[in-house]
Amino acid sequence: MTRRRRWHRIVLPLGLVALLLVVTWITSAVDQPDRDDAGFLSSVNTDDDGGSRLAAELRARGVAIERTTSTPQALSLAPHDGFTLFVPAPALVHPLYLPLLVDPAARARVVLVDPSQRVLDDADMPLATADRRWAARTVGTAADGQPCPLPEVRAAGPAAALRQRYTDAPEFGYRADRCYGGGLARSRWRGNDVVVVGASDPFRNDRIDEQGNIALAAGLLSAYPLVVWLDLDGPEPPPPYHPDGDLEPWSPMPGEPNPFDAGETDDRGRNGSEKSGEKPEPSRQAKPPDETNPLWNAFPPWFWALLVQLAVAVVLAMLWRARRLGPPVTEPLPVTVASAETVFGRGRLYQRARAYGPTADTLRAATLHRLLPAFSLPPDTGPDEVTGAVEAGTGWSRADVHHLLYGPAPTTNQELLDLARDLDALSGLLAQNPTDPPRHDRPVQGEAR
């Protein structure tokens, strides 16, 4: 009992902690919107995960909004300078477009919402992801003990911008400006103003009124009088490609600029060299899109979270109802059952299972149990001795007795019925002519009483 109590003292607290962690994780997964869903932070989506309230605030500040549904269209609609490119779901942008997306013009601001490490690597950004929280946290504007250098961030004050924290990538040797404890980072690696925000809460309809969220989101996007809002409905397809992996020539609409043409030359030659007159080669080859399992995208995230919660509930119910394994113990029967009912029920089970062999063994064992004491034979007597004793006591042939007591198992109902009748006849014959075994309490002939 003491050992069992010790086991409970260890397992129950650990189980409660594990249950609390699972429930917290499931609640967080259900509460956070899916960035891959259509309409996430869309300027025309009025749901909780939409961005219609942010778009209305920008229009109230006199900022024009151009909504686009593809990266090539966003690059073609963007002017040469003086605009803000807002990318709510950078993970949906195809990797081939990311280097062009973070450097769209000579003077622009690009705002990326919660980009992953893969997005930063494909965009050649001098940033790296650090620790990530389960939910966004409202913090002050300072980071690493230093005040935030962005005036619009300082004017917004505390905001829920810290979920994914960003640090400097050591291989670039570049130091970016950070705010909100690293939840917001601003880089001017290629001359443009690229801002990454590690949480979507300041831009969402359901969280935009909390703390300084609306001031932060509107301040970041109103740096220029035009916002190009990239609203992708799903993962973006790659540019056209040849079977050998080379890019197809870009075919813009009439009057639209070609985002793959050579632009202005910088120190790194991001689009080629206009001075040399050579058309730039793409930095990456377009590959066919990777085929992913469509089952993950067929159901919303809350479905998978509910499935995990049900699985945990089933496991806990199994552990609660499971019995402790140990040696079998005898328990008194709750009721007394008549022997005839027990025999009848057991026979029904044998009949339903067509267990001819086990039934015959049971009948023969019961007959031998009555025969051996009648002939004063021990329980371990061999078949030959038993057959001989029965032959001498009943007058049956030796072959018939051996076949009856030790023969093969019947294979049909009729054979089993005949065996039962013969065994019953043998038992009845012994009852009519009982063999009188020697008794030790009787006097031996010739002895005086």
C-alpha angles and dihedrals in degrees: 000000000000092000091049092051091050090052091052092048090057101039101042097057092044090048092051091049091049091048091050091051093049093048091048092050093048092047091050092048092050093045096051115078121234110253091204093061119107111256097028106154089346116164090229098043113103096184123106093270094046130099102222093116091053090050090051091051091051092050089050087056091053097256116143118223126212110191116204132178101204137044096235089053091049091051092048094048094047115098122231093264144347105058141103122236111206117198110183095177110029091168088071093057114099112249092239091063098047098083089052093042096058091047104039101147145354094272120020144116121237119198116196119190115219099331117192127229090261091057092048092050094048091047091049091235121167091231135097132197118246131180119345128211127218091238137012117273128210109234139159124272097255124097130194089357092300126112118248112262094210111095094204090055093049090050091052094053123194114007139165095261101123115093103101113035122209131206136180117280105238095214092065099051090217128130116213127200112258134196138174094036091304095313089114124041130179121202131186095183095136099027095268126102106251115181123188120194117196097211137047095210097095090057101042125098094232096051105028094097095055118105110316097333098119092045091050096047095044092044093053093048098041097063088107131029093247130059119192102204112203104207109181120186094203144334108334118240118239124255115273112285140191119240087254091058100256120134119257116235112273114253110197124187117264109284094014121117120241111245090201094056120102111276133179115330120240133177092279098040094234095179101020133271120304089185094060092046092227121136109240121247117229112262091225135034117238112243128191110271116267113255110236129189106272091206092079091056095042093077131043120251093254089062092058091044090052090048091054091048092052091049091052090049091051092050091049091049090051091051091047095050097038117108125229111261114237144123118312116261131200119248129185116253113257091222137015113248122200115247092234091058091049092051092046093050093047090049090053090053091051090048094050091048093046087230098167095157098050090044092053091047090052092050093047092047091052091050093049089048088061097038100052097059090044091060094036092246123151119242093253095057113138125243095254094055093045091049092050094049093049091047091053094045100044106026092234118140117267093237093052093049093048092047091048097049102029106017128121122292116267119251102200138044091249093054090049091049092050091050092051091050093049092048090049090050090051092051091047092051091055090050091055095046105029117189111236107226118208114271122210093210093066119088119251116245110269095027122110118242 
